[in-house]
Amino acid sequence: MREKKYKKQLCLAFMVMLIAHIFAALLQSDFNRVRIRDMYLVTDGQQQLHALAFIPKDASKENPAPCVITAHGGFHSAEMQDAACIELSRRGFTVIAIDTYSHGMSSNAPVSVDNSINEGNGMGIGDMADYVLGGNMDFIDTDRVGIMGHSMGTLACAAVISNYTEEYQAALKAARAADSEGGADITEKEQATANEKVKIKAAFCEGMSPAILSGTWDKIHGINIGFVFGIYEELNLTNSTGSGNLLESAEGLEMIHSADPSVSVIENGGYYGSAEEGTLRVFYQPNTTHLTDFISPTVTAQCISFFTDVFDMPADIPASNQLYLLKEVFNLIALIALFFMLLPLADLVLCLPVFAPLRSAKAPVGSGETDRKGFYLGLGAAAVFSFAGFLVTNWIDTNLLLFHVGPQSNADVFPLNECNIVMVWLLIFAAGNFAWFLSRRRRIKEAPESQDDGAGLRMGTGDLIRTIGAAMAVTALVYMLVWFSKWMFNVDFRFWKVAVKQFNNEKLIYFVQYFPVWFLFMLSASLLTNNLWYDGQRRQWKELLLMGLGLASGGILAWVIQYGKLFATETVLWSNMNGVASVALRNWIMIISPALLRGCYRLTGKNWFGPILLAGLFTLISVSTTTIQNFMI
């Protein structure tokens, strides 16, 4: 009966995934009017730069399209720029979204991330710009090339802008030399030579203050620039105003004064200067946060309007007409379907003769607490452990700099900053769970009705090896589906910052580092879910959901406190945005884990298969979608 149920679930989930990805692929290609191509460049230092190119089918040598090269923020990948890629390409732009060095499918930077941003190549956006501007794609109009980025991507754009500005100013200085063609005067030819140093025509920068170009604004030549900084930016404490509002700030006015010195209050979204002369400046202040800029319909509309105006493109499609959010919905449906396939795939693997001895002949009998008070008390304890772990981890990451806060660092031993934050949080959380389990289990074992089975941990060496092999087989099947979707549709499984995607082999060494921590946490959660909170009778989905919410409540509480204060006062409580986001964005894992752990327990009757399988999957998901902050392997 169980096998039949899982076969139906597997077939249904696979069909849902397939249909969802068909629609996602149609939407991201504007119903086959845009081609999506993977690009791989080998650049200086033997680096590999990966990118996704969105190319309108009518772009050609005879009809070249303007090009926008975009860079994502830290801990992200090229797919996070889907909004700009889909919407601009629908409107006739070729859009190239790079995996910046040390992210996604690109190789680790051979220097620290900080140096890779600031040395001029802008984490790879400068290298891609050089390739495009070199005339290597005849369907691109090299006279209309722009760049854009979010957060770290904006820092990368600023580095490229600064690099071109320095080259331009150096050319002017050489033109003014006594032994130059015009002596102290700059001739038309010398001016033209200097102008050629500035190869891009526009830049659209999200999630950072114009202060990152402070001292440079009056020297920038020939680049039209738009900045987006949300009113509810988590980084607003670093502003001169102490808030997100920069319309009358020194840093905002410095930007606008480079085009119009008479301005005293910036008009939100107002154009200053001339797009034809390359002096256009525009500052946007939407009601967004740092983590929503790149998916905000408002910011996307501003991006569309900016590049459409700067490159004099026809506005046939209104900026408000956007498809990418619907594409995100289908990606989410596929992501949900993928995890609905997990237990059926596990059941399928356990049917193989080599793994069949692991299968439980009947549903295991629970030995946990049957009273509701003990159940809810345990959920409350899990919430306390989770939130306390977050507070301690966030304090360490903020004050002691054990993890080199932010993406601009170089950690040698554990080089994944986001994973480091999660690692310490999980260790504290797991320690609390183990302590609670041991204290409550002693009490339960002493009860007359106790049916102790060793907490589902008794297992021989042979079965343990089979369990590891079975978990690896299920993980391989999951990633075969991930690779299939990428190959067939050029899409992955994602929603917002959550993604299950393909990865390069450089990530596997980090899997070895972080897997033990994920395993310890999943084992502690499994012992609670399948022993302390399981009496063999309760199987309702509501209780599994309650267990998941109990495990996630610490991260949810951190999120509510941080953003509740931000929306109420326009300032955050915890300045370490990465600490809050890294923990809170694992809430979905906490919510679904009890159901998956319970399903694995019912298949095998042991508390090993589920923790090994889920720890492996979530470790791979974590290490494949974040910043690697050390040198190239």
ABEGO torsion letter per residue (X at the ends): XAAAAAAAAAAAAAAAAAAAAAAAAAAAAGGGABBBBBBBBBBBGGBBBBBBBBBBAABBAABBBBBBBBBBBBGBBAAAAAAAAAAAAAAGBBBBBBBBBGBEABBBBABBAAAAAAAGAGGGAAAAAAAAAAGABAABBAABBBBBBBEAAAAAAAAAAAAAAAAAAAAAAAAABAABAAEABBBAAAAAAAAAABABABBBBBGBBAAAABGAAAABBGBBBBBBBBAABAAAAABAAGBABAAABAAAAAAAAAABAABABBBBGBBBEBAAAGABBBBBBBBBBAAAAAABAAAAAAAAAAAAAAAGBBBABBAABBAAAAAAAAAAAAAAAAAAAAAAAAAAAAABAAAAAABBABBBBBABBABAAAAAAAAAAAAAAAAAAAAAAAAAAAAAGAAGBEABBBBAABABAAAAAAAAAAAAAAAAAAAAAAAAAAAAAABAABBBAGGGABBBAAAAAAAAAAAAAAAAAAAAAAAAAAAAAGBBBBBEABBBBBBBAAAAAAAAAAAAAAAAAAAAAAAAAAAAABAGABABAAAAAAAAAAAAAAAAAAAAAAAAAAAAAGBBABABAAAAAAAAAAAAAAAAAAAAAAAAAAAAGBAAAAAAAAAAAAAAAAAAABBBABBBX
